[in-house]
């Protein structure tokens, strides 16, 4: 279970993070990006989602967006 500052994370955030990983694994980086942004819209303090989004930006050749 992901936690943010020791607090339990909204299940919707986890769902969007998992969907992003599934999209990325399937080669659909654009959908992965959308899922990770949805997750961060729900909880912007989850470092794992930021990392996943950064990897997705790298895959999309948009590394400058990851900063």
HUNOR-V526943 format. One record per residue. RES is the residue in one small letter. OMEGA is omega in degrees with one decimal (* if undefined). Layout:
RES,OMEGA  RES,OMEGA
This chain:
x,173.9  x,174.1  x,176.4  x,-180.0  x,177.9  x,180.0  x,177.8  x,-176.5  x,176.0  x,-179.7  x,178.3  x,177.5  x,178.4  x,-179.6  x,179.9  x,177.4  x,178.1  x,179.1  x,177.6  x,179.2  x,178.4  x,178.6  x,-179.0  x,178.9  x,179.4  x,178.8  x,-179.8  x,-175.6  x,-179.8  x,177.5  x,176.1  x,178.6  x,179.8  x,-179.6  x,179.8  x,177.7  x,175.3  x,179.6  x,-179.6  x,175.0  x,178.4  x,-179.6  x,-175.5  x,-174.3  x,-178.6  x,-174.6  x,-179.9  x,179.3  x,176.2  x,178.6  x,179.8  x,178.4  x,177.8  x,177.0  x,178.0  x,176.1  x,178.2  x,178.9  x,-179.6  x,-177.6  x,178.6  x,-176.1  x,178.6  x,177.3  x,-176.1  x,-177.4  x,*
